[in-house]
Amino acid sequence: MQLLNLIKDKYNIISVVGMAKNSGKTVTLNELIEEALDDNVKLGITSIGRDGEKQDIVTFTEKPLIYIYEGTLIATAEEIFKVCEANLEILEITDFNTSMGRVVIARALSPGYVQIAGPCTNTEMKKVAEKMLEHGVDIAVVDGALDRISSASPSITQATILATGAVLSRDMNKVIEKTAHQTQLFNIEAIADEKVRGMAKEIVEDKKICVINDEYEIKELDIKTALNSGREIARALEENSRYVIISGSLVTRTLKDIVSSTRLFKKVTFIIKDSTRIFIDYRDWQYFQKIGVDLKVLEEVNILAVTINPYSPLGYYFSQVDFLNKMKKILNPLPVLDVMMNEGV
């Protein structure tokens, strides 16, 4: 199976995100570039963070380079634009500023290696992707560099590919467990009640934290963030409370403080914008599910596939076949691919 088959004629803005550095994200991106070339699909590429450099600036390990072909568009910062080896034609200099200059949209006039460093905010990233579409690309790809899982947010991209690998743990089963957990989070369902959905959307846009009761009455809490505010949220719950709307992130400590402070948590549904805002590990997630915590999102993440990298830069590796087969079994029916083996589901 080809990754492009999951995208072509279905989505025009997608992301490739890595669960950690060296999880195989850039290899996955390069595979998409090769498939697009073979299928005459014009790609545009940008990144949250920086990618394509020869050496990781944090871990000092060697990294796969990004190689593009004639006609491919990139959106990258001015300073990075200067070090790209491909011959590039500037199409637009945007007003979006980064620490390395304004974001430039350019077209490759020749094949070559490039580095990508795009906008810093979700809003700007979405606008840059849309600009590349206006410049004629078929698919805009957002590279989730520096493990910025937020690029999978439905507010930016229509679908995402998740890259995972041995770098997460020396224990293959733990890698599979962590990956399955992330896909579970991505698959959290959207709130079905359209009236509550509309109310919650306004609350999230206003960056508030509110409680909605069974008569659709809203109680606004006098707190700016859910971080370290679990007990205050718990005190705001009443017998007729039905929904807790949390803008921003939801972390383990917040939920633990709520469930340890009131039994009323079992009567409410917690709603957040999307699952890229959830920072709860596998064990705690299992605990919250067991005790009856109900969590919904406003926007579901559309995960298309998982790619795997059985090699770690620390020198250890898994059996490619075993890793692929076990991951496929656990994540079924989600497609799983090892692009280096050119094999998947």
C-alpha positions as CSV (number, residue, x, y, z in Angstrom):
1,M,0.0,0.0,0.0
2,Q,1.2,3.5,-0.8
3,L,0.7,6.4,1.6
4,L,-0.4,8.6,-1.2
5,N,-3.4,6.3,-1.9
6,L,-4.8,7.2,1.5
7,I,-4.6,10.9,0.7
8,K,-5.0,11.6,-3.0
9,D,-8.5,12.9,-4.1
10,K,-9.6,12.9,-0.4
11,Y,-7.6,15.6,1.4
12,N,-5.5,18.6,0.4
13,I,-3.9,19.5,3.7
14,I,-2.3,16.7,5.8
15,S,0.3,16.4,8.5
16,V,3.1,14.0,9.3
17,V,3.8,13.9,13.0
18,G,6.4,12.0,15.0
19,M,5.9,10.6,18.5
20,A,9.5,11.5,19.3
21,K,12.7,12.6,17.6
22,N,14.1,9.9,15.3
23,S,10.8,8.1,15.0
24,G,10.9,8.1,11.2
25,K,8.9,11.2,10.4
26,T,11.3,12.6,7.8
27,V,11.7,9.2,6.1
28,T,7.9,9.1,5.9
29,L,7.8,12.6,4.4
30,N,10.4,11.5,1.8
31,E,8.4,8.5,0.9
32,L,5.4,10.8,0.3
33,I,7.6,13.0,-1.9
34,E,8.7,10.0,-4.0
35,E,5.2,8.7,-4.4
36,A,3.9,12.1,-5.4
37,L,6.6,12.3,-8.1
38,D,5.7,8.9,-9.5
39,D,2.0,9.8,-9.5
40,N,2.5,13.3,-10.9
41,V,1.0,14.9,-7.7
42,K,2.3,18.4,-6.9
43,L,3.2,18.7,-3.2
44,G,3.7,21.8,-1.0
45,I,5.8,21.2,2.2
46,T,6.1,23.3,5.3
47,S,6.9,22.6,9.0
48,I,6.1,23.5,12.5
49,G,9.7,23.8,13.8
50,R,12.7,22.9,11.7
51,D,13.5,19.8,9.6
52,G,15.9,18.7,6.9
53,E,19.1,19.7,8.6
54,K,22.0,17.2,8.4
55,Q,22.4,16.9,12.1
56,D,19.9,17.2,14.9
57,I,20.7,20.5,16.7
58,V,19.5,19.0,20.0
59,T,20.8,15.4,20.0
60,F,23.7,15.9,17.5
61,T,22.6,12.7,15.7
62,E,22.6,12.4,12.0
63,K,19.2,13.0,10.3
64,P,17.7,12.0,7.0
65,L,17.6,14.9,4.6
66,I,14.6,16.2,2.7
67,Y,15.0,15.8,-1.1
68,I,12.5,17.5,-3.3
69,Y,11.9,17.6,-7.1
70,E,11.2,20.2,-9.7
71,G,7.7,21.7,-9.2
72,T,7.5,21.0,-5.4
73,L,6.7,24.0,-3.3
74,I,8.1,24.7,0.1
75,A,7.3,27.3,2.8
76,T,10.4,28.1,4.9
77,A,12.0,30.9,6.8
78,E,14.3,33.4,5.0
79,E,17.5,32.3,6.7
80,I,16.8,28.6,5.9
81,F,15.9,29.5,2.4
82,K,19.5,30.6,1.8
83,V,20.9,27.2,2.7
84,C,18.6,25.1,0.6
85,E,20.5,23.3,-2.2
86,A,17.6,23.0,-4.6
87,N,17.3,26.0,-7.1
88,L,14.2,27.8,-5.8
89,E,11.9,30.5,-7.3
90,I,10.3,32.8,-4.7
91,L,6.5,33.0,-5.2
92,E,5.6,34.9,-2.1
93,I,7.2,36.5,0.9
94,T,4.6,36.3,3.7
95,D,4.0,38.5,6.7
96,F,4.5,35.6,9.0
97,N,7.7,36.1,11.1
98,T,9.9,33.5,12.8
99,S,13.2,33.7,14.7
100,M,14.9,33.0,11.3
101,G,13.0,35.6,9.3
102,R,9.8,35.8,7.3
103,V,8.2,32.7,5.9
104,V,8.9,32.4,2.1
105,I,6.9,30.3,-0.3
106,A,9.0,29.0,-3.2
107,R,8.9,26.6,-6.1
108,A,11.8,24.2,-6.8
109,L,13.2,24.7,-10.3
110,S,15.6,21.8,-9.9
111,P,15.8,18.8,-7.6
112,G,17.8,19.1,-4.4
113,Y,18.0,19.0,-0.6
114,V,16.1,21.6,1.4
115,Q,15.5,22.6,5.0
116,I,12.0,23.5,6.2
117,A,11.2,25.9,9.0
118,G,7.7,27.3,8.8
119,P,5.3,29.4,10.9
120,C,5.3,29.2,14.7
121,T,1.5,29.3,15.3
122,N,-1.4,27.0,14.3
123,T,-3.3,29.9,12.7
124,E,-0.3,31.0,10.6
125,M,0.4,27.3,9.6
126,K,-3.1,26.9,8.3
127,K,-2.9,30.1,6.3
128,V,0.5,29.1,4.8
129,A,-0.9,25.7,3.8
130,E,-3.8,27.4,2.1
131,K,-1.5,29.8,0.3
132,M,0.4,26.9,-1.1
133,L,-2.9,25.4,-2.4
134,E,-3.6,28.8,-4.1
135,H,-0.1,28.6,-5.7
136,G,-1.2,25.3,-7.4
137,V,-0.2,22.4,-5.2
138,D,-2.5,19.4,-5.0
139,I,-1.6,18.5,-1.4
140,A,0.0,20.6,1.3
141,V,2.0,18.6,3.8
142,V,2.7,20.0,7.3
143,D,5.8,18.4,8.9
144,G,5.3,18.2,12.6
145,A,9.0,18.9,13.5
146,L,10.3,18.8,17.1
147,D,7.5,16.4,18.1
148,R,4.9,19.1,17.7
149,I,1.9,16.8,17.7
150,S,-0.3,19.9,17.5
151,S,0.1,19.9,13.7
152,A,-2.3,17.0,13.7
153,S,-5.0,19.3,15.0
154,P,-8.1,19.4,12.8
155,S,-7.9,23.2,13.0
156,I,-4.8,22.9,10.8
157,T,-4.9,19.7,8.8
158,Q,-7.7,17.4,7.5
159,A,-5.8,14.2,8.3
160,T,-2.5,13.0,9.7
161,I,0.0,10.2,9.5
162,L,1.7,9.2,12.7
163,A,5.4,8.1,12.8
164,T,6.6,6.0,15.6
165,G,9.6,3.9,16.4
166,A,12.1,2.1,18.5
167,V,13.5,5.4,19.8
168,L,10.5,5.4,22.3
169,S,11.8,2.4,24.3
170,R,14.1,-0.5,24.1
171,D,11.0,-2.7,24.9
172,M,9.0,-3.3,21.7
173,N,5.8,-3.9,23.6
174,K,6.1,-0.5,25.3
175,V,6.6,1.2,21.9
176,I,3.4,-0.5,20.7
177,E,1.6,0.4,23.9
178,K,2.5,4.1,23.6
179,T,1.6,4.2,19.9
180,A,-1.7,2.5,20.5
181,H,-2.5,4.9,23.3
182,Q,-1.8,7.9,21.0
183,T,-4.1,6.5,18.3
184,Q,-6.7,6.0,21.0
185,L,-6.5,9.6,21.9
186,F,-6.7,10.6,18.2
187,N,-9.9,8.5,17.9
188,I,-11.8,10.2,20.8
189,E,-15.3,10.9,19.6
190,A,-16.8,14.4,19.1
191,I,-19.6,15.5,21.3
192,A,-22.9,14.5,19.6
193,D,-25.2,17.2,21.2
194,E,-25.2,20.0,18.6
195,K,-26.5,22.6,21.0
196,V,-23.7,21.8,23.5
197,R,-21.2,21.6,20.7
198,G,-22.1,25.2,19.6
199,M,-21.9,26.5,23.2
200,A,-18.6,24.7,23.8
201,K,-17.1,26.1,20.6
202,E,-17.8,29.6,21.7
203,I,-16.4,28.9,25.2
204,V,-13.1,27.4,23.7
205,E,-12.8,30.3,21.3
206,D,-13.1,32.7,24.2
207,K,-10.5,30.7,26.1
208,K,-12.8,30.1,29.1
209,I,-13.5,27.2,31.4
210,C,-17.2,26.7,32.0
211,V,-19.8,24.2,33.4
212,I,-23.0,23.5,31.6
213,N,-26.0,22.0,33.4
214,D,-28.9,19.9,32.3
215,E,-30.9,23.0,31.3
216,Y,-28.1,24.3,29.1
217,E,-27.2,27.0,31.6
218,I,-23.6,28.1,31.6
219,K,-21.5,28.8,34.7
220,E,-18.2,30.5,33.9
221,L,-15.3,29.7,36.3
222,D,-13.0,32.5,37.4
223,I,-9.8,30.7,36.3
224,K,-7.6,31.2,33.3
225,T,-6.3,27.7,32.8
226,A,-7.2,24.2,33.9
227,L,-3.6,23.6,34.9
228,N,-3.4,23.3,38.7
229,S,-7.1,24.2,38.8
230,G,-8.7,20.7,39.2
231,R,-10.0,21.2,42.7
232,E,-11.6,24.5,41.7
233,I,-13.3,22.8,38.8
234,A,-14.5,20.1,41.1
235,R,-16.0,22.6,43.6
236,A,-18.0,24.2,40.7
237,L,-19.8,20.9,39.9
238,E,-23.4,20.5,41.1
239,E,-25.9,17.6,40.9
240,N,-27.3,19.0,37.7
241,S,-23.9,19.7,36.0
242,R,-23.5,17.8,32.7
243,Y,-20.6,19.2,30.8
244,V,-17.2,20.8,31.7
245,I,-15.7,22.8,28.9
246,I,-11.9,23.2,29.1
247,S,-10.1,25.4,26.7
248,G,-6.4,24.8,26.4
249,S,-4.7,21.6,27.5
250,L,-5.9,18.8,29.7
251,V,-3.2,17.1,31.8
252,T,-3.2,14.2,34.2
253,R,-2.9,16.3,37.4
254,T,-6.1,18.3,36.5
255,L,-8.2,15.2,36.1
256,K,-6.8,13.5,39.2
257,D,-7.6,16.5,41.3
258,I,-11.1,16.5,40.0
259,V,-11.9,12.9,40.5
260,S,-10.3,12.8,44.0
261,S,-12.3,15.9,45.0
262,T,-15.9,15.0,44.0
263,R,-18.0,12.0,43.0
264,L,-19.9,14.3,40.6
265,F,-17.3,13.8,37.9
266,K,-19.2,10.6,36.9
267,K,-22.2,12.7,35.9
268,V,-20.4,15.1,33.6
269,T,-18.7,14.9,30.2
270,F,-15.4,16.8,29.8
271,I,-15.0,18.6,26.5
272,I,-11.8,19.9,24.9
273,K,-11.1,21.3,21.5
274,D,-9.3,18.2,20.1
275,S,-7.1,15.4,21.3
276,T,-3.8,17.1,20.5
277,R,-4.5,19.0,23.7
278,I,-4.5,15.9,25.9
279,F,-1.4,15.1,27.9
280,I,-2.2,11.9,29.8
281,D,0.0,8.8,29.6
282,Y,-1.2,5.3,29.0
283,R,-1.5,4.1,32.6
284,D,-3.4,7.1,33.8
285,W,-5.7,7.0,30.8
286,Q,-6.6,3.4,31.6
287,Y,-7.3,4.4,35.2
288,F,-9.6,7.3,34.1
289,Q,-11.5,5.1,31.8
290,K,-11.9,2.4,34.5
291,I,-13.5,4.8,37.0
292,G,-15.8,6.3,34.4
293,V,-14.3,9.6,33.2
294,D,-16.2,10.6,30.0
295,L,-14.1,12.8,27.6
296,K,-15.2,14.2,24.2
297,V,-13.8,16.6,21.7
298,L,-15.1,19.3,19.5
299,E,-13.0,18.2,16.5
300,E,-11.8,14.6,15.8
301,V,-8.3,14.0,14.6
302,N,-8.4,12.0,11.3
303,I,-5.5,9.5,11.5
304,L,-4.8,7.8,8.2
305,A,-1.9,5.5,9.0
306,V,1.0,4.7,11.3
307,T,4.5,4.4,10.0
308,I,7.2,2.6,12.0
309,N,10.9,2.8,12.4
310,P,12.5,-0.2,14.0
311,Y,15.9,1.5,14.5
312,S,17.0,3.7,17.3
313,P,19.9,6.2,17.1
314,L,21.1,4.8,20.4
315,G,22.2,1.7,18.5
316,Y,19.5,-0.9,19.3
317,Y,16.8,-2.1,16.9
318,F,13.8,-4.4,16.6
319,S,13.1,-7.2,14.1
320,Q,11.5,-5.3,11.2
321,V,9.0,-8.1,10.5
322,D,8.1,-8.7,14.1
323,F,7.6,-5.0,14.8
324,L,5.5,-4.5,11.8
325,N,3.3,-7.6,12.4
326,K,2.7,-6.9,16.1
327,M,1.9,-3.2,15.4
328,K,-0.5,-4.2,12.6
329,K,-2.3,-6.7,14.9
330,I,-2.7,-4.2,17.7
331,L,-3.8,-1.2,15.6
332,N,-6.0,-3.1,13.1
333,P,-7.8,-1.9,11.1
334,L,-5.6,1.2,11.0
335,P,-3.0,0.9,8.2
336,V,0.6,0.3,9.5
337,L,3.6,0.6,7.2
338,D,7.4,0.3,7.3
339,V,8.2,2.5,4.3
340,M,11.8,1.2,4.3
341,M,10.5,-2.3,3.7
342,N,7.9,-1.0,1.2
343,E,5.4,-3.1,3.0
344,G,2.3,-2.5,5.0
345,V,-1.3,-3.4,5.4
